[in-house]
């Protein structure tokens, strides 16, 4: 719905769609722009090669595709974690600032990870690594067998 519009007019259309949604209107549109899906949609249907591969409430779908990983931005040295926590990757962001992606074991809370981190590093940011609709689309499409 935003194809061919400059940013000002695209924002006007977006704002109108959000206002209509807030008033209870149902709006159906087709897009390949997953950032638009992130921003505007409550329910989605992902279609690949004319077949529906995934549908439902956006938040439920995002929940289904979570990987139980968290991203920590910090300064200091990453401590030796309990072996059930797995550091997937670490990168240096700037100077003494690092970022690690850590997978929690099933059933572990993010607080358990924080308890291990807090004594030795200064946490600058901490958050769950929630998949984007773009990531979900790619994963869902790649899981569909070729016919």
C-alpha positions in Angstrom: 0.0 0.0 0.0 3.0 2.4 0.3 4.6 1.7 -3.0 5.4 4.8 -5.0 4.8 7.3 -2.1 7.3 9.7 -0.7 7.9 9.4 3.1 5.5 12.2 4.0 2.6 10.7 2.1 3.5 7.2 3.2 3.3 8.4 6.8 -0.1 10.0 6.1 -1.4 6.7 4.8 0.1 4.8 7.7 -1.4 7.1 10.2 -4.8 6.8 8.5 -4.6 3.0 8.7 -3.6 3.1 12.4 -6.5 5.5 13.1 -9.0 3.2 11.3 -7.6 0.2 13.2 -8.0 2.0 16.5 -11.6 2.7 15.7 -12.2 -1.0 15.1 -12.0 -1.3 11.4 -10.7 -4.3 9.7 -8.1 -3.5 7.0 -6.8 -6.1 4.6 -3.8 -5.5 2.5 -1.0 -7.4 0.8 2.6 -6.5 1.2 6.1 -8.0 0.8 7.5 -5.4 3.2 7.8 -7.2 6.6 8.5 -3.9 8.4 5.0 -2.8 7.4 3.6 -6.1 8.8 5.5 -5.4 12.1 4.1 -2.0 12.4 0.5 -2.3 11.2 -0.8 -5.8 11.5 -2.5 -7.7 14.3 -3.2 -10.9 12.4 -1.2 -12.2 9.4 -1.3 -14.9 6.8 2.0 -15.7 5.1 1.6 -17.0 1.6 4.3 -18.8 -0.4 3.8 -20.1 -4.0 0.0 -19.6 -3.6 -0.2 -21.6 -0.4 -0.7 -20.3 3.1 2.2 -21.4 5.2 1.4 -19.6 8.4 -1.5 -17.6 9.8 -2.7 -16.2 13.1 -2.2 -13.3 15.5 1.2 -11.7 14.9 2.2 -11.8 18.6 1.3 -15.5 18.8 3.4 -16.3 15.7 6.3 -14.3 17.1 6.0 -16.3 20.4 6.0 -19.6 18.4 9.3 -18.6 16.6 11.2 -17.4 19.7 14.6 -19.0 20.2 15.0 -18.4 24.0 18.0 -16.2 23.3 18.9 -12.8 24.9 21.2 -10.1 23.8 23.4 -8.4 26.4 25.4 -5.2 25.8 28.1 -4.8 28.5 31.5 -3.6 29.5 33.9 -5.9 31.3 34.8 -9.5 30.8 32.0 -12.1 30.2 32.2 -14.5 33.1 32.2 -18.3 32.8 28.6 -19.1 32.7 26.9 -22.2 33.9 27.4 -24.7 31.0 23.6 -24.9 30.4 23.8 -21.3 29.2 25.3 -21.1 25.7 27.0 -18.0 24.3 26.1 -18.0 20.7 28.2 -15.1 19.6 30.1 -12.1 21.0 31.1 -9.0 19.2 32.9 -5.8 20.2 30.7 -2.8 19.5 32.9 0.1 20.4 35.9 0.5 22.7 35.2 -1.5 25.8 31.5 -2.2 24.9 30.6 -5.8 23.9 27.5 -7.5 22.9 26.7 -11.2 23.3 23.8 -13.4 22.3 23.1 -16.1 24.9 20.7 -19.0 24.7 19.0 -20.0 27.9 18.2 -23.6 28.7 14.6 -24.6 28.6 12.7 -23.5 31.7 15.4 -21.0 32.7 14.4 -17.4 33.4 16.3 -14.4 32.2 16.8 -13.5 35.8 18.9 -16.6 36.2 21.2 -15.3 33.5 21.3 -11.8 35.0 22.3 -13.3 38.4 25.4 -14.8 36.7 26.3 -11.7 34.8 25.7 -8.9 37.4 28.7 -9.6 39.7 31.3 -9.3 36.9 30.1 -7.0 34.1 28.3 -3.7 33.7 25.2 -4.3 31.7 24.3 -1.5 29.3 21.4 -3.2 27.6 19.5 -6.5 28.0 16.7 -7.8 25.9 15.0 -10.9 24.5 16.0 -11.7 20.9 12.5 -11.7 19.4 12.4 -12.7 15.7 11.3 -10.2 13.2 8.5 -11.0 10.8 11.2 -11.0 8.1 13.1 -13.7 9.9 9.9 -15.7 10.5 8.8 -15.4 6.8 12.2 -16.7 5.7 12.2 -19.6 8.2 8.6 -20.6 7.4 9.2 -20.5 3.7 12.4 -22.6 4.0 10.5 -25.2 6.0 7.9 -25.7 3.3 8.8 -28.8 1.2 9.1 -28.3 -2.5 6.2 -29.6 -4.5 
